[in-house]
Amino acid sequence: MADTNSYLQSLLVTDPLFVPVMRSAIQALELPAGSRGLDIGCGIGMHVRIMAEAVGAKGHITGIDIEPAFIAYAEKATGEAGLSKRVSFREGNMNALPFDDNTFSWAWSANLIGYNPANPLPPLKEMVRVVRPGGIVAIVFYSSQMLLPGYPLLEAKLNATSSGIAPFSTGMRPELHSFRALGWFRELNVHDVRAQTFVSTVQAPISDETYNAMAALFQMRWVDVHKELSRDDIAEYRRLCEPDSPDFILKHPDYYGFFTHTIFHGHVPVSL
């Protein structure tokens, strides 16, 4: 429970950082007004609220997550946003979605399918199953970053650590890498598949909210890197990437960085 609460707090801090890029990704889907959609792995409901705006007052979004604490927070936040009649939540597993075939006009999943070390095809197949023929299926994930301007070598070393290459891991088959998702969609006969990458930039002067979110992002992106870096690199990492350091890079008056999210989306075949 402690780990769940800690992760929930991290989401609360970092989610505002991702709102603009996720809104852009959702807009790219051109979700039909009044449609019924599904967010798989909805977390604390940030994407659900954006999608509810996209489909309008006559649409409906269902969020599903395996973690009860996330569902509880999402329901609370949705109620406070006045969206309770247009949004619902339930617990469930991505590998066995608790919905009938052809239930939704579209389905979305962020930072989940492709993050599990297992085969991504079973949960993606479940997405296809619950979406009506011709409907949209979309997966999106955090895909890259340049966060340490002026220190590309250190950043390259951080990105080569186990957490830096996650959700991929040493020894995984190349076809399981998230950027190979075109192949996943092809195997399920999803058509008109497109891959798009969206960029978020952060530039000084940085607001307090963005500062805190970026500091949390550093900690989420590069976990336990001390085990895989040299002593000198660890010292440089602590100097530049830990908020208590006087040289913390976000304090630099000329700071600029960016991160990206990539979305793969296509249409469910009319006949399987």
GUFIKE-789375 format. One record per residue: residue in three letters; x, y, z of N, C-alpha, C, O in turn. Coordinates in steps of 0.001 Angstrom, whole numbers, padded with zeros to 6 digits, always signed. Layout:
<sites>
ALAXYZXYZXYZXYZ...
</sites>
This chain:
<sites>
MET+000828-001207+000000+000000+000000+000000+000861+001255+000000+000502+002265-000604ALA+002006+001182+000686+002896+002344+000737+003398+002682-000653+003457+003855-001023ASP+003768+001650-001442+004240+001886-002798+003145+002494-003663+003406+003382-004475THR+001895+002005-003482+000767+002543-004243+000548+004008-003916+000375+004829-004817ASN+000555+004341-002638+000352+005729-002232+001473+006629-002736+001232+007762-003152SER+002698+006117-002694+003834+006891-003184+003707+007158-004677+003974+008266-005143TYR+003298+006131-005426+003146+006301-006866+001990+007240-007183+002074+008047-008109LEU+000909+007134-006410-000219+008044-006603+000222+009490-006409-000160+010369-007181GLN+001023+009734-005381+001515+011094-005148+002394+011566-006299+002346+012734-006682SER+003199+010657-006851+004026+011017-008000+003169+011396-009198+003487+012335-009927LEU+002073+010658-009397+001160+010979-010493+000515+012343-010291+000363+013111-011241LEU+000140+012640-009063-000481+013932-008787+000463+015088-009101+000037+016141-009576VAL+001740+014880-008832+002734+015934-009081+003059+016054-010558+003175+017164-011078THR+003208+014912-011251+003677+014949-012638+002556+015087-013662+002804+015594-014756ASP+001353+014664-013359+000283+014687-014363+000069+016058-015010-000130+016119-016223PRO+000102+017166-014249-000082+018465-014911+000962+018740-015991+000686+019466-016947LEU+002143+018174-015850+003197+018342-016845+002805+017705-018179+003210+018176-019241PHE+002018+016635-018115+001682+015866-019299+000348+016256-019939+000017+015766-021019VAL-000410+017119-019294-001736+017470-019819-001668+018017-021249-002424+017542-022097PRO-000802+018989-021561-000804+019525-022936-000488+018482-023996-001153+018435-025031VAL+000527+017636-023752+000901+016653-024771-000169+015586-024916-000415+015110-026024MET-000812+015199-023818-001877+014212-023914-003098+014794-024607-003782+014096-025356ARG-003375+016064-024364-004485+016703-025057-004236+016719-026571-005159+016502-027356SER-002990+016975-026974-002646+016970-028402-002824+015577-029001-003350+015434-030104ALA-002381+014546-028267-002523+013172-028754-003988+012786-028896-004371+012142-029873ILE-004804+013178-027930-006233+012860-027981-006908+013612-029117-007770+013054-029796GLN-006541+014847-029334-007101+015610-030450-006780+014951-031785-007597+014988-032705ALA-005594+014348-031900-005187+013697-033151-006096+012526-033500-006202+012155-034669LEU-006751+011941-032508-007642+010806-032760-008967+011227-033387-009659+010405-033985GLU-009321+012500-033252-010590+013017-033775-011755+012137-033297-012527+011607-034096LEU-011854+012001-031983-012902+011170-031395-014275+011724-031762-014503+012929-031650PRO-015191+010864-032197-016520+011342-032604-017285+011957-031429-017275+011421-030321ALA-017936+013067-031682-018779+013686-030662-019881+012716-030259-020491+012066-031108GLY-020129+012624-028957-021176+011747-028464-020807+010284-028407-021663+009441-028135SER-019542+009962-028660-019129+008554-028696-018882+008003-027298-018781+008743-026319ARG-018789+006680-027242-018554+005966-025988-017165+005347-026038-016880+004530-026914GLY-016290+005734-025092-014910+005281-025139-014436+004634-023854-015083+004733-022811LEU-013285+003965-023949-012701+003231-022829-011249+003640-022646-010483+003680-023609ASP-010869+003947-021400-009473+004223-021048-008985+003071-020180-009434+002904-019046ILE-008058+002274-020723-007550+001097-020030-006283+001476-019272-005322+001966-019865GLY-006283+001247-017949-005190+001712-017110-005327+003199-016875-004375+003959-017052CYS-006520+003612-016473-006861+005036-016393-006139+005774-015284-006127+007005-015272GLY-005529+005044-014341-004814+005716-013255-005724+006639-012470-006813+006236-012063ILE-005290+007878-012250-006071+008818-011447-007040+009637-012299-007636+010596-011809GLY-007200+009269-013563-008281+009816-014370-007990+011053-015179-008916+011659-015720MET-006732+011454-015283-006421+012679-016018-006833+012570-017485-007444+013497-018017HIS-006513+011463-018147-006855+011308-019556-008359+011223-019747-008897+011748-020722VAL-009036+010563-018820-010491+010429-018901-011149+011808-018945-012081+012031-019719ARG-010672+012712-018130-011279+014045-018093-011039+014797-019406-011916+015520-019879ILE-009853+014628-019990-009581+015278-021279-010468+014671-022367-011004+015395-023206MET-010621+013349-022356-011433+012691-023372-012912+013030-023220-013638+013101-024211ALA-013359+013240-021988-014745+013654-021782-014998+015014-022429-016070+015249-022986GLU-014024+015896-022359-014141+017182-023051-014211+016969-024559-014975+017638-025254ALA-013395+016017-025067-013293+015808-026513-014581+015264-027122-014937+015641-028238VAL-015288+014382-026408-016493+013774-026986-017754+014565-026675-018810+014287-027244GLY-017667+015541-025786-018799+016402-025519-019796+015833-024527-019635+014727-024011ALA-020825+016617-024279-021786+016305-023220-022582+015038-023478-023074+014426-022530LYS-022723+014623-024740-023502+013431-025044-022655+012161-025085-023183+011063-025262GLY-021355+012311-024923-020478+011151-024915-020335+010557-023525-020825+011113-022542HIS-019654+009414-023457-019418+008774-022164-018073+008049-022197-017739+007378-023174ILE-017310+008195-021116-016004+007560-020991-016019+006610-019801-016488+006966-018720THR-015508+005407-020003-015316+004455-018910-013821+004312-018674-013054+004062-019604GLY-013415+004472-017421-012029+004256-017045-011903+002965-016264-012714+002686-015381ILE-010891+002179-016583-010689+000923-015877-009242+000838-015406-008319+001180-016145ASP-009052+000381-014172-007715+000229-013618-007737-000907-012616-008771-001209-012021ILE-006580-001536-012435-006494-002670-011515-006300-002227-010077-006449-003027-009153GLU-005964-000938-009880-005625-000446-008550-006797+000340-007945-007147+001402-008459PRO-007417-000169-006851-008574+000508-006249-008288+001942-005800-009158+002805-005908ALA-007084+002203-005299-006771+003552-004824-006814+004567-005965-007238+005706-005773PHE-006376+004150-007144-006432+005047-008298-007880+005314-008698-008248+006448-009005ILE-008698+004264-008694-010103+004423-009044-010794+005377-008077-011572+006236-008489ALA-010506+005220-006797-011129+006083-005794-010767+007539-006022-011626+008418-005942TYR-009492+007797-006306-009082+009175-006544-009705+009701-007832-010158+010845-007872ALA-009736+008889-008882-010293+009318-010166-011767+009675-010029-012222+010661-010608GLU-012511+008885-009272-013935+009175-009066-014108+010500-008326-014995+011288-008655LYS-013274+010737-007344-013355+011984-006582-013045+013182-007473-013776+014172-007468ALA-011958+013086-008237-011546+014203-009092-012566+014474-010190-012814+015624-010550THR-013151+013407-010716-014150+013563-011770-015404+014243-011229-015999+015094-011891GLY-015792+013856-010023-016947+014498-009401-016711+015977-009175-017593+016799-009424GLU-015524+016319-008704-015192+017715-008471-015164+018525-009764-015397+019734-009757ALA-014874+017837-010886-014859+018511-012186-016245+018573-012819-016403+019111-013915GLY-017251+018025-012134-018614+018060-012643-018868+017116-013807-019734+017376-014642LEU-018111+016014-013867-018208+015104-015009-018785+013737-014633-018729+012808-015439SER-019329+013598-013441-019751+012283-012962-020784+011607-013862-020790+010381-013977LYS-021650+012382-014495-022681+011791-015344-022139+011344-016692-022789+010582-017406ARG-020940+011822-017040-020364+011498-018360-019199+010523-018266-018622+010125-019278VAL-018861+010145-017032-017692+009291-016803-018022+008250-015746-018731+008543-014784SER-017511+007038-015919-017645+006005-014888-016333+005250-014793-015530+005246-015727PHE-016126+004605-013640-014893+003870-013405-015211+002495-012832-016224+002297-012162ARG-014314+001549-013114-014440+000239-012490-013078-000433-012454-012185-000099-013233GLU-012930-001373-011552-011701-002143-011462-011713-003241-012522-012763-003787-012861GLY-010527-003551-013036-010447-004609-014026-009036-004794-014525-008165-003951-014308ASN-008820-005915-015202-007515-006295-015708-007477-006135-017220-008429-006509-017905MET-006381-005580-017750-006278-005327-019187-006298-006611-020007-006648-006584-021187ASN-005925-007737-019395-005881-009004-020121-007216-009732-020151-007352-010750-020829ALA-008198-009221-019423-009532-009828-019402-010528-008715-019108-011082-008641-018011LEU-010750-007864-020077-011619-006702-019875-013052-007147-019589-013582-007999-020303PRO-013685-006589-018564-015026-007031-018159-016139-006374-018985-017079-005796-018439PHE-016008-006477-020312-016998-005878-021204-017294-006843-022345-016457-007668-022712ASP-018498-006725-022899-018882-007550-024041-018155-007089-025303-017612-005985-025351ASP-018152-007940-026312-017604-007567-027609-018334-006338-028149-019524-006150-027898ASN-017606-005503-028892-018207-004387-029614-018954-003401-028709-019979-002842-029101THR-018437-003196-027506-019121-002320-026552-018836-000848-026804-019715-000009-026609PHE-017617-000520-027237-017189+000878-027299-016922+001348-028728-016642+000555-029626SER-017018+002668-028904-016666+003272-030195-015160+003331-030375-014657+003325-031498TRP-014450+003387-029271-012985+003474-029320-012408+003088-027957-013113+003073-026947ALA-011107+002775-027955-010409+002443-026708-008999+003027-026749-008361+003085-027800TRP-008538+003450-025591-007246+004134-025437-006526+003516-024250-007155+003122-023268SER-005199+003432-024345-004406+002993-023197-003065+003703-023227-002377+003696-024248ALA-002695+004315-022116-001444+005074-022043-000502+004455-021023-000893+004137-019900ASN+000752+004292-021444+001810+003825-020546+001465+002516-019855+001726+002342-018665LEU+000880+001602-020609+000488+000318-020037+000818-000828-020986+001668-001660-020669ILE+000168-000888-022134+000455-001946-023096+001832-001699-023693+002103-000627-024235GLY+002688-002687-023590+004085-002520-023970+004970-002255-022767+006191-002391-022851TYR+004362-001874-021637+005121-001686-020404+005195-002980-019623+006149-003211-018881ASN+004196-003818-019786+004229-005116-019134+005293-005977-019822+005348-006003-021051PRO+006131-006674-019068+007177-007486-019720+006625-008647-020525+007346-009249-021320ALA+005356-008966-020330+004760-010065-021083+004417-009607-022506+004610-008446-022866ASN+003913-010535-023288+003525-010255-024666+002456-009164-024710+001440-009287-024026PRO+002653-008098-025497+001659-007027-025556+000413-007400-026348-000595-006699-026272LEU+000465-008491-027105-000671-008819-027966-001952-009174-027209-003022-008742-027638PRO-001909-009942-026100-003172-010273-025417-003971-009040-024970-005169-008983-025248PRO-003368-008048-024291-004190-006888-023924-004626-006065-025130-005720-005501-025127LEU-003783-005986-026168-004178-005251-027365-005332-005975-028066-006240-005341-028604LYS-005284-007303-028051-006384-008081-028635-007676-007832-027874-008752-007781-028471GLU-007574-007676-026555-008750-007358-025754-009312-005982-026136-010528-005801-026195MET-008433-005026-026393-008895-003707-026840-009693-003832-028132-010777-003264-028267VAL-009134-004588-029083-009803-004778-030371-011159-005454-030176-012136-005105-030839ARG-011211-006419-029265-012452-007173-029047-013597-006283-028575-014731-006436-029030VAL-013303-005348-027658-014391-004558-027057-014762-003328-027880-015709-002619-027538VAL-014025-003066-028965-014329-001920-029820-015110-002386-031044-014824-003439-031614ARG-016085-001600-031436-016924-001936-032585-016110-001916-033877-015133-001175-033984PRO-016509-002725-034857-015830-002686-036158-015772-001265-036716-016769-000544-036741GLY-014580-000887-037161-014383+000471-037667-013986+001465-036602-013615+002595-036918GLY-014059+001060-035327-013717+001964-034228-012216+002103-034053-011434+001398-034691ILE-011825+003021-033181-010418+003386-032986-009821+002637-031800-010454+002518-030751VAL-008607+002134-031969-007806+001657-030848-006510+002458-030848-005918+002696-031901ALA-006074+002872-029660-004886+003726-029564-004098+003387-028317-004665+003211-027239ILE-002773+003295-028472-001889+003156-027325-000855+004280-027393-000408+004660-028475VAL-000489+004794-026250+000451+005909-026191+001427+005657-025059+001081+005038-024053PHE+002660+006145-025229+003658+005929-024195+004701+007037-024229+004941+007659-025264TYR+005313+007266-023074+006451+008181-022953+007585+007578-023769+007925+006408-023595SER+008184+008390-024677+009102+007774-025632+010518+008325-025668+011408+007634-026162SER+010777+009535-025171+012151+010044-025171+012220+011329-024363+011198+011905-023989GLN+013446+011766-024102+013627+013039-023421+015038+013570-023626+015978+012816-023875MET+015159+014883-023513+016449+015555-023380+016266+016530-022228+015692+017606-022395LEU+016755+016145-021070+016456+016886-019851+017675+017525-019208+017538+018313-018273LEU+018877+017193-019701+020096+017709-019088+020902+018507-020111+021957+018052-020553PRO+020422+019687-020492+021142+020474-021504+022565+020792-021059+022795+021248-019939GLY+023508+020544-021956+024914+020779-021649+025628+019565-021106+026849+019584-020947TYR+024877+018490-020814+025472+017277-020241+024982+016043-021011+024426+015124-020410PRO+025182+016016-022330+024644+014897-023123+025277+013550-022777+024613+012518-022881LEU+026547+013538-022366+027186+012266-022049+026584+011657-020792+026300+010460-020753LEU+026389+012476-019767+025765+011974-018549+024346+011493-018844+023935+010435-018367GLU+023607+012259-019621+022235+011854-019924+022216+010554-020724+021350+009706-020508ALA+023161+010394-021640+023235+009159-022410+023497+007959-021494+022918+006888-021675LYS+024374+008156-020511+024659+007070-019566+023432+006751-018716+023150+005581-018455LEU+022695+007783-018280+021481+007557-017507+020440+006817-018342+019757+005919-017849ASN+020329+007202-019607+019343+006572-020480+019712+005144-020845+018870+004390-021333ALA+020966+004767-020612+021410+003399-020900+021299+002482-019688+021618+001297-019785THR+020851+003009-018543+020666+002172-017360+019384+001362-017502+018606+001572-018432SER+019173+000446-016583+017981-000408-016636+016702+000408-016605+015770+000130-017360SER+016648+001421-015736+015442+002257-015691+015371+003185-016890+014283+003562-017323GLY+016522+003555-017426+016550+004458-018567+015987+003840-019833+015391+004540-020651ILE+016170+002525-020006+015648+001857-021205+014280+001235-020958+013664+000713-021886ALA+013797+001286-019714+012475+000735-019403+011398+001463-020207+011519+002661-020464PRO+010336+000736-020607+009951-000608-020178+010696-001743-020880+010513-002909-020530PHE+011525-001418-021857+012359-002463-022450+013382-002897-021405+013684-002146-020478SER+013907-004095-021555+014925-004562-020628+015913-005451-021374+015595-006021-022417THR+017095-005553-020828+018124-006378-021448+017619-007812-021621+017093-008410-020683GLY+017783-008350-022818+017359-009715-023084+015982-009837-023700+015615-010914-024169MET+015189-008736-023711+013869-008799-024342+014004-008925-025850+014970-008443-026442ARG+013033-009573-026461+013030-009675-027914+012777-008302-028533+011941-007555-028024PRO+013461-007952-029594+013284-006628-030205+011844-006308-030566+011429-005153-030475GLU+011069-007319-030978+009694-007058-031398+008784-006668-030233+007641-006264-030447LEU+009289-006788-029000+008503-006363-027841+008742-004901-027481+008074-004362-026599HIS+009694-004255-028158+009951-002839-027908+008739-002029-028358+008134-002328-029387SER+008387-001003-027586+007178-000230-027869+007169+000370-029267+006111+000479-029887PHE+008344+000761-029775+008382+001350-031107+008097+000334-032219+008009+000700-033391ARG+007956-000927-031850+007604-001956-032833+006092-002219-032848+005644-003239-033372ALA+005315-001306-032279+003874-001518-032146+003155-001621-033483+002064-002189-033543LEU+003731-001089-034557+003099-001263-035872+002900-002749-036173+001891-003149-036754GLY+003876-003555-035767+003766-004996-035977+002669-005613-035131+001986-006537-035573TRP+002496-005105-033910+001439-005622-033047+000073-005379-033695-000773-006273-033744PHE-000125-004157-034190-001399-003831-034823-001610-004671-036086-002725-005118-036356ARG-000547-004884-036853-000670-005654-038085-001120-007079-037783-001951-007635-038502GLU-000572-007677-036714-000938-009050-036368-002414-009175-036030-003000-010246-036188LEU-003011-008100-035570-004423-008128-035201-005314-007543-036294-006501-007300-036080ASN-004729-007324-037459-005472-006832-038619-006059-005435-038423-006989-005046-039130VAL-005527-004693-037481-005934-003292-037329-005396-002536-038542-004243-002725-038930HIS-006229-001679-039142-005811-001020-040380-005746+000494-040206-006148+001040-039178ASP-005231+001152-041237-005045+002616-041209-004230+003040-039984-004529+004058-039360VAL-003208+002265-039646-002428+002546-038434-001474+003710-038686-000813+003783-039722ARG-001422+004610-037722-000523+005748-037794+000287+005827-036509-000206+005502-035429ALA+001521+006258-036637+002379+006534-035478+002706+008019-035494+003140+008555-036513GLN+002500+008674-034371+002777+010099-034252+003489+010366-032933+003194+009737-031917THR+004424+011301-032958+005145+011679-031744+004889+013146-031434+004970+014007-032310PHE+004580+013411-030175+004252+014752-029716+005296+015210-028706+005728+014437-027851VAL+005692+016461-028810+006771+017006-027998+006233+018003-026982+005395+018845-027305SER+006723+017898-025748+006474+018907-024716+007800+019572-024372+008804+018891-024164THR+007806+020878-024313+009026+021603-023987+008895+022310-022650+007807+022714-022240VAL+010029+022449-021985+010100+023159-020707+011217+024188-020815+012355+023847-021138GLN+010895+025425-020549+011851+026513-020731+011802+027457-019533+010731+027765-019009ALA+012989+027912-019109+013052+028898-018037+012429+030224-018515+012520+030546-019699PRO+011804+030990-017620+011612+030712-016192+010538+029640-015972+009539+029599-016690ILE+010750+028784-014984+009897+027634-014731+008996+027905-013537+009470+028344-012489SER+007705+027649-013685+006767+027831-012581+007040+026812-011487+007702+025800-011721ASP+006530+027080-010297+006724+026145-009182+006110+024784-009496+006693+023748-009177GLU+004929+024786-010123+004262+023517-010445+005104+022700-011412+005275+021494-011229THR+005632+023358-012448+006462+022651-013429+007778+022209-012813+008262+021112-013093TYR+008352+023051-011983+009609+022714-011294+009435+021425-010488+010253+020511-010588ASN+008375+021358-009695+008140+020171-008866+007852+018940-009727+008297+017835-009416ALA+007101+019147-010815+006779+018027-011702+008025+017500-012394+008207+016288-012508MET+008878+018394-012852+010102+017971-013525+011048+017265-012550+011681+016269-012904ALA+011141+017781-011330+011984+017132-010326+011490+015712-010060+012293+014791-009910ALA+010174+015537-010003+009609+014199-009805+009851+013321-011029+010080+012118-010899LEU+009799+013921-012218+010052+013167-013441+011472+012609-013457+011684+011466-013861PHE+012441+013406-013022+013819+012920-012931+013880+011658-012073+014538+010680-012427GLN+013181+011702-010940+013236+010581-010010+012503+009354-010564+012912+008220-010314MET+011432+009580-011307+010672+008468-011879+011399+007851-013069+011326+006643-013297ARG+012105+008696-013827+012734+008218-015059+014029+007472-014787+014325+006479-015451TRP+014798+007938-013823+016112+007348-013548+016126+006812-012121+016527+007507-011188VAL+015684+005568-011966+015525+004942-010653+016726+004052-010344+017147+003254-011182ASP+017273+004194-009142+018378+003331-008689+019551+003306-009662+020195+002273-009842VAL+019822+004446-010286+020906+004489-011275+022278+004381-010623+023267+004091-011296HIS+022341+004614-009316+023628+004563-008621+024306+003198-008759+025530+003091-008685LYS+023496+002164-008959+024033+000810-009067+024756+000581-010391+025515-000379-010526GLU+024523+001457-011367+025038+001197-012707+025967+002291-013231+026400+002234-014382LEU+026274+003280-012405+027130+004382-012833+028470+004348-012095+028588+003761-011020SER+029461+004982-012687+030748+005121-012008+030616+006110-010861+029623+006831-010769ARG+031608+006145-009992+031585+007070-008860+031513+008517-009342+030772+009318-008771ASP+032260+008859-010366+032245+010229-010877+030883+010587-011478+030389+011701-011304ASP+030292+009635-012180+028983+009890-012786+027900+010022-011720+026976+010823-011862ILE+028016+009238-010656+027058+009359-009555+027147+010750-008934+026125+011372-008643ALA+028356+011228-008734+028542+012560-008150+027942+013633-009063+027303+014571-008587GLU+028149+013492-010363+027599+014462-011315+026072+014366-011360+025388+015385-011451TYR+025545+013156-011298+024093+012973-011262+023501+013664-010030+022504+014378-010135ARG+024109+013452-008884+023597+014076-007661+023682+015598-007731+022793+016293-007241ARG+024736+016109-008330+024910+017556-008436+023853+018187-009334+023355+019276-009047LEU+023513+017499-010424+022636+018093-011424+021173+017687-011303+020288+018413-011756CYS+020913+016537-010700+019564+015969-010772+018829+015876-009445+017675+015449-009413GLU+019467+016264-008356+018798+016203-007063+018433+017620-006613+019296+018495-006556PRO+017156+017845-006293+016665+019196-005985+017403+019909-004863+017455+021139-004849ASP+017977+019165-003922+018678+019809-002802+020037+020371-003209+020642+021133-002455SER+020518+020004-004384+021819+020486-004824+021733+021947-005286+020784+022312-005981PRO+022696+022781-004915+022691+024171-005394+022856+024261-006906+022539+025293-007498ASP+023352+023186-007548+023540+023169-008994+022451+022387-009725+022599+022042-010897PHE+021347+022111-009011+020239+021395-009644+019898+022076-010966+019679+023286-011011ILE+019854+021290-012041+019823+021879-013380+018568+022708-013655+018608+023618-014482LEU+017463+022413-012983+016250+023203-013197+016372+024624-012653+015553+025487-012972LYS+017393+024867-011834+017626+026212-011297+018387+027098-012281+018521+028302-012063HIS+018883+026500-013364+019685+027273-014308+018795+028283-015034+017716+027921-015504PRO+019224+029536-015134+018371+030568-015742+018103+030366-017222+017179+030967-017770ASP+018898+029529-017878+018716+029274-019316+018238+027854-019597+018466+027319-020682TYR+017574+027245-018615+017178+025841-018789+016210+025678-019957+015280+026466-020129TYR+016444+024650-020746+015506+024201-021769+015617+022687-021876+016720+022141-021897GLY+014487+022017-021942+014470+020574-022134+013178+020163-022802+012266+020974-022962PHE+013098+018906-023190+011853+018412-023788+011710+016925-023530+012678+016229-023224PHE+010478+016459-023662+010189+015033-023615+009083+014751-024619+008342+015653-025012THR+008977+013500-025028+008011+013145-026064+007124+011984-025629+007490+011160-024792HIS+005946+011958-026236+005051+010808-026149+004723+010376-027574+004562+011210-028464THR+004627+009074-027779+004319+008535-029094+003020+007746-029029+002787+006979-028095ILE+002180+007948-030037+000890+007260-030093+000812+006423-031358+001203+006868-032437PHE+000306+005216-031215-000022+004344-032342-001532+004160-032324-002102+003792-031297HIS-002180+004413-033455-003637+004256-033474-004103+003794-034836-003492+004106-035858GLY-005198+003044-034836-005745+002528-036077-007192+002142-035863-007778+002427-034819HIS-007768+001483-036873-009181+001133-036840-009372-000385-036798-008665-001140-037465VAL-010336-000798-036006-010676-002216-035878-011253-002695-037210-012093-002018-037802PRO-010804-003859-037682-011341-004357-038964-012838-004611-038891-013380-004929-037833VAL-013487-004466-040021-014931-004693-040075-015250-006161-039838-016294-006479-039266SER-014367-007066-040268-014552-008486-039985-013200-009083-039640-012209-008819-040320LEU-013155-009890-038583-011912-010515-038134-011668-011822-038875-010665-012493-038630
</sites>
